[in-house]
Amino acid sequence: MPGTQPIIPLSLSELPSKPRTHGLRRTSVATELGGARTAPVPVAWEDGKATDFVLDNGMEVVVIPNHRAPIVSHMVWYKIGSADEPPGKSGIAHFFEHLMFKATTNHAAGEFDRAVFEIGGSQNAFTSSDYTAFYQTVAPSALELMMSFEADRMRNLILTDDVVKTERDVVIEERRSSTDTNPQDVLHEEIDATLWQNQPYRIPIIGWMQEIEQLNRVDATAFYEKYYWPNNSVLIVAGDVEPETVKVLAEKTYGKVARGPDLPPRIRPVEPEQNTRRTVTLSDARVSVPSFSTQWVVPSYHTAKPGEAEALDLLSEILGGGNRSRLYQASLSSKVSLPAPAPISRAPCSTTPGSPSMARRAAMPSWPISKRRPLPKSLALPRMVSAARNWARPRSALCAI
């Protein structure tokens, strides 16, 4: 189920962005993280202010106190997503998210879920292009128990052929039911595969069917041994807690997990300049209202010139940011029927800072082609902001119908 989720950056000195996500389980959290430190910062103990430190085994910890309600959200973000998958193994990051809910050497399958539900909590997980995250929302008194369960499955999963095969069949059925039977999702996959020429973001997070079917225990074990270590994860605790308490509990649970091997830097390929106009067309009898969209690759906040990314964000709000946007108001005055206020998509791709390949997708909202008319000159994209003149070139546009 595609969606938009926040990203925990590759290091805590980066700002979060919002790539796509996929999985049976998903949630949302938004926070700006500061640079990693080795001890709590007293001045950051006010509600909503993040405190961060690093355990001896390399696990980064972020604490965001908020005492308005007696609950706490406990999240573990692993710095591994679909964009890090080896060639031919698409979907293994999302597949392994499923496997993390299986038995460990200390707990039977389903025991973690029961422990959460018995205390009235909730838990879930999600996978995106650049991360995989697991979370629980519980009473503060249950925080240590949640940490204990998460620290256990970080290294103690039991992966057998039967377990892997059964869960692989679940993922295959998920793809069939959530993607292959949905014309809109099929079109979005084709758009990504066409828009990105050299980026791993062109591969669907759930994976290509023919590659999911070949995933096995050896693949899962190798993936687990490479990426699921404390020094490749970020713990975030937000809610009715104090940094000192979280630090004690984290050292007591996660601190006992051995540090893993150091991973090489996460490098994304450079996206070449796009100078061709491409069109993706999907015909399906189940679609009663055809739509049209146009998309471009534009700079991310990491690579844009000063003010350029901000101008593009402002442009998206002016053009398609709600029922007061120019496009929606134009549709009302020209009697062009839009189904709802359609915000322009601003889907950034996250990669290593400084890489010229970092870019994001800018998309005009879907437009019913059965009644499509030329936009007024006042709405012309290149006229709105100077940044748009540089990047929204017709010759590099991707049109999806």
C-alpha positions in Angstrom: 0.0 0.0 0.0 2.0 3.0 -1.2 1.9 6.2 0.8 4.1 9.0 2.1 6.1 8.6 5.3 8.8 10.6 7.0 12.4 9.5 6.8 14.9 9.1 9.6 18.0 10.4 7.9 21.1 8.4 7.2 22.8 10.3 10.1 21.1 12.5 12.7 22.7 15.6 11.2 20.4 15.4 8.2 16.9 16.7 8.0 14.0 14.2 7.3 12.2 14.1 4.1 9.2 12.1 2.7 9.7 9.2 0.4 7.2 6.5 -0.5 6.4 3.6 1.7 5.0 0.1 1.4 3.9 -2.6 3.7 1.0 -4.2 5.6 2.0 -2.2 8.6 2.8 1.5 8.6 2.6 4.7 10.7 3.8 8.3 10.7 6.1 10.4 12.8 7.5 13.8 12.0 10.6 15.2 13.8 13.7 17.2 13.1 16.8 15.6 14.5 20.0 17.2 15.7 23.5 16.0 15.6 24.4 12.8 17.5 25.8 13.2 21.0 27.0 10.8 23.6 25.1 12.2 26.6 21.6 13.8 27.1 21.4 17.5 26.6 19.7 19.1 29.7 18.5 22.2 27.8 16.5 20.0 25.5 14.3 18.4 28.2 11.4 20.8 27.5 8.3 19.2 25.8 8.8 18.7 22.1 12.5 19.3 22.2 14.6 16.3 21.0 17.5 15.0 23.1 19.9 12.5 21.5 22.8 10.3 22.5 24.6 7.2 21.3 24.9 3.8 23.1 28.3 2.1 23.3 27.3 -0.3 20.6 26.6 2.5 18.2 22.8 2.7 18.4 21.5 6.3 18.1 18.8 7.3 20.5 16.4 10.2 20.2 14.0 11.2 23.0 11.2 13.7 22.5 9.4 14.4 25.8 5.7 15.3 25.6 3.8 15.1 28.8 0.3 16.0 27.6 -0.9 12.4 27.7 0.3 9.3 29.7 1.5 7.4 26.6 4.8 6.8 24.8 5.7 5.8 21.3 8.7 3.6 20.9 10.2 3.2 17.5 13.2 1.5 16.0 14.3 2.7 12.5 16.8 0.6 10.6 18.9 2.3 7.9 17.9 -0.2 5.2 15.2 0.2 2.6 14.3 -1.0 -0.9 16.9 1.3 -2.5 19.6 -0.7 -0.7 18.6 -4.1 -2.0 21.0 -6.1 -4.2 20.2 -6.5 -7.8 17.7 -9.3 -8.4 16.4 -9.2 -4.8 13.7 -6.5 -5.1 11.2 -6.6 -2.2 13.5 -8.3 0.3 13.5 -5.2 2.7 9.7 -5.3 2.8 9.7 -9.1 3.0 12.1 -9.0 6.0 9.8 -6.5 7.8 7.2 -9.3 7.8 9.8 -11.9 9.1 10.6 -9.7 12.1 7.2 -10.6 13.6 8.2 -14.3 13.8 9.6 -16.4 16.6 12.9 -15.7 18.3 15.0 -17.9 20.6 13.3 -16.2 23.6 9.7 -15.7 22.4 7.2 -17.7 20.4 5.6 -16.3 17.2 2.8 -13.9 18.2 4.0 -13.4 21.8 5.1 -9.9 21.1 1.8 -9.0 19.6 -0.1 -10.5 22.5 2.0 -8.6 25.1 1.2 -5.3 23.4 -2.5 -6.0 23.0 -2.9 -7.2 26.6 -1.9 -3.8 27.9 -4.1 -1.9 25.4 -1.2 -0.8 23.2 -0.7 -1.0 19.5 2.2 -1.9 17.2 3.0 -1.9 13.6 5.8 -1.5 11.0 6.5 -0.1 7.6 9.2 -0.2 4.8 10.2 2.7 2.5 12.9 3.3 0.0 15.5 4.2 2.6 14.4 2.7 5.9 12.4 0.0 7.7 10.7 1.0 11.0 8.9 -0.8 13.8 6.9 0.9 16.5 4.7 0.5 19.6 2.4 2.9 21.4 1.9 1.9 25.0 1.8 3.3 28.6 5.1 4.6 29.9 5.3 1.7 32.4 5.5 -0.8 29.5 8.5 1.0 27.8 11.1 -1.4 29.2 9.1 -4.4 28.0 8.9 -3.0 24.5 12.6 -2.3 24.4 13.3 -5.9 25.6 11.1 -7.4 22.8 12.7 -5.2 20.1 16.2 -5.8 21.3 15.5 -9.6 21.3 14.3 -9.7 17.7 17.1 -7.5 16.5 19.5 -10.5 16.7 17.6 -13.6 17.8 15.1 -14.4 15.0 14.6 -18.1 14.1 14.5 -18.3 10.3 13.6 -21.7 8.9 12.6 -22.7 5.3 9.0 -23.2 6.4 8.8 -19.8 8.1 10.4 -18.0 5.1 8.2 -19.8 2.5 5.0 -19.2 4.4 5.7 -15.4 4.8 6.9 -15.2 1.2 3.5 -16.5 0.1 1.8 -13.8 2.3 3.9 -11.1 0.5 3.1 -12.5 -2.9 -0.6 -12.4 -2.1 -0.2 -8.8 -0.8 1.2 -7.8 -4.1 -1.6 -9.4 -6.0 -4.3 -7.9 -3.9 -2.9 -4.4 -3.3 -1.0 -3.7 -6.4 -1.7 -6.0 -9.4 -5.4 -5.6 -9.0 -5.3 -1.8 -8.7 -4.9 0.1 -12.0 -3.7 3.2 -10.2 -1.0 1.4 -8.4 0.1 -0.4 -11.6 0.3 3.0 -13.3 2.4 4.5 -10.4 4.9 1.6 -10.7 5.2 2.2 -14.4 5.7 5.9 -13.8 8.5 5.4 -11.3 10.2 2.8 -13.6 10.1 5.4 -16.5 10.7 8.6 -14.6 13.9 7.5 -12.8 16.5 6.4 -15.3 19.4 5.5 -13.0 18.0 5.5 -9.4 17.0 2.4 -7.3 13.8 4.4 -6.5 12.5 3.2 -9.9 12.0 -0.3 -8.4 8.8 -0.9 -6.4 9.2 -1.2 -2.6 7.2 -4.4 -2.5 9.4 -5.8 -5.3 8.8 -7.3 -8.7 6.7 -10.4 -8.6 9.2 -12.6 -10.4 11.9 -11.7 -7.9 9.7 -12.0 -4.8 8.9 -15.5 -5.8 12.6 -16.4 -5.7 13.4 -15.0 -2.3 14.5 -17.8 0.2 16.0 -18.5 3.6 19.6 -17.9 2.5 18.6 -14.5 1.1 16.7 -13.6 4.3 19.5 -14.7 6.6 22.2 -12.8 4.7 20.0 -9.7 4.8 19.5 -10.0 8.5 23.1 -10.6 9.3 24.2 -7.5 7.2 21.7 -4.9 8.3 19.9 -5.7 11.6 22.4 -4.4 14.1 22.3 -1.7 16.8 24.9 0.5 15.0 22.6 0.5 11.9 19.5 1.7 13.7 18.0 4.7 15.4 15.7 4.4 18.5 13.1 7.1 18.9 11.1 7.4 22.1 8.4 10.2 22.2 5.8 10.9 24.9 5.5 10.9 28.6 9.2 10.1 29.4 12.4 11.9 30.4 15.7 11.4 28.6 17.5 10.1 31.7 14.9 7.4 32.1 15.1 6.3 28.5 18.9 6.3 28.6 18.9 3.9 31.6 16.3 1.6 29.9 18.1 1.7 26.6 21.4 0.7 28.1 19.7 -2.1 30.0 18.1 -3.6 26.9 19.6 -2.5 23.6 23.0 -1.9 25.2 23.4 -5.6 25.7 23.2 -6.3 22.0 26.7 -6.6 20.4 27.8 -4.0 17.8 27.7 -5.3 14.2 30.1 -4.8 11.4 30.5 -1.3 10.0 28.6 -0.8 6.8 30.0 1.1 3.8 28.4 4.5 3.0 25.0 4.4 1.3 25.7 5.7 -2.2 23.0 6.3 -4.8 23.8 6.5 -8.5 23.8 9.9 -10.2 20.6 10.6 -12.1 21.5 11.9 -15.6 20.0 15.0 -17.1 16.7 14.2 -18.7 16.1 15.7 -22.1 13.3 13.6 -23.5 9.6 13.8 -23.1 8.1 10.5 -22.2 4.5 9.3 -22.0 3.2 6.4 -19.9 -0.3 5.2 -20.9 -2.4 2.6 -19.1 -5.8 1.4 -20.4 -8.0 -0.6 -18.0 -11.8 -1.2 -18.3 -12.2 -0.8 -14.6 -11.2 2.9 -14.8 -14.4 5.0 -15.3 -12.7 8.5 -15.0 -9.5 8.8 -16.9 -6.8 11.1 -15.5 -3.7 12.9 -16.7 -0.6 14.0 -14.8 2.8 15.5 -15.6 5.9 14.9 -13.6 9.5 16.2 -13.5 12.7 15.4 -11.6 13.6 18.5 -9.6 16.3 19.2 -6.9 16.0 18.1 -3.3 16.7 20.2 -0.4 20.2 18.7 -0.3 21.1 19.7 -3.8 19.0 22.7 -4.7 20.5 26.2 -4.9 19.6 28.5 -2.0 15.9 29.2 -2.1 15.2 26.9 -5.0 13.6 23.9 -3.2 11.6 26.3 -1.0 10.3 28.0 -4.1 9.2 24.7 -5.6 7.4 23.8 -2.4 5.7 27.2 -2.4 4.7 26.7 -6.0 3.1 23.4 -5.2 1.0 24.9 -2.5 -0.1 27.8 -4.7 -1.0 25.6 -7.6 -2.5 22.5 -5.9 -2.4 22.8 -2.1 -6.1 22.6 -1.4 -9.5 24.0 -2.3 -8.1 27.6 -2.4 -5.3 26.6 -4.8 -5.1 28.1 -8.3 -5.8 24.8 -10.1 -8.8 23.9 -8.0 -10.3 27.4 -8.3 -9.7 27.4 -12.0 -11.5 24.1 -12.3 -14.5 25.7 -10.6 -14.6 28.8 -12.7 -14.1 26.8 -16.0 -16.6 24.1 -15.0 -13.9 21.5 -15.2 -14.8 18.8 -12.7 -12.0 17.8 -10.3 -12.9 15.0 -7.8 -11.3 16.9 -4.9 -8.6 19.4 -4.1 -5.6 17.7 -5.6 -2.2 18.7 -4.1 0.8 18.5 -6.3 3.0 15.6 -5.4 6.4 16.5 -3.9 8.0 13.2 -3.5 11.7 13.6 -2.5 14.2 10.9 -2.8 16.8 10.6 0.0 20.4 9.7 -0.6 23.8 10.4 0.8 24.3 14.2 1.4 26.4 15.8 -1.3 25.5 13.3 -4.0 24.4 15.1 -7.2 21.9 12.2 -7.7 19.6 13.5 -5.0 16.4 14.6 -6.5 12.7 14.5 -6.0 9.6 14.2 -8.2 7.3 17.1 -8.8 3.9 16.2 -10.3 1.0 18.2 -11.5 -2.2 16.8 -10.0 -4.3 14.3 -11.9 -6.6 16.0 -14.3 -9.7 14.3 -15.8 -8.9 14.1 -19.5 -12.4 13.7 -20.6 -13.0 17.4 -19.9 -9.4 18.7 -19.9 -8.9 22.3 -21.1 -5.7 24.4 -21.5 -4.7 26.1 -18.2 -5.0 29.9 -18.1 -1.7 31.7 -18.7 -1.7 32.8 -15.1 -1.4 29.2 -14.1 1.4 28.3 -16.4 4.0 26.4 -14.3 7.1 28.1 -15.8 5.7 31.6 -15.0 5.1 31.0 -11.3 8.6 30.9 -9.8 12.1 31.2 -11.3 13.0 27.7 -10.0 10.1 26.3 -11.9 11.4 27.9 -15.1 14.6 26.0 -14.6 13.2 22.6 -14.0 9.6 22.2 -15.4 10.8 21.9 -19.0 8.4 20.3 -21.4 11.2 18.4 -23.0 11.9 16.6 -19.7 8.4 16.0 -18.6 6.8 12.6 -18.0 3.1 12.5 -18.8 0.9 9.7 -17.3 -2.5 8.9 -18.6 
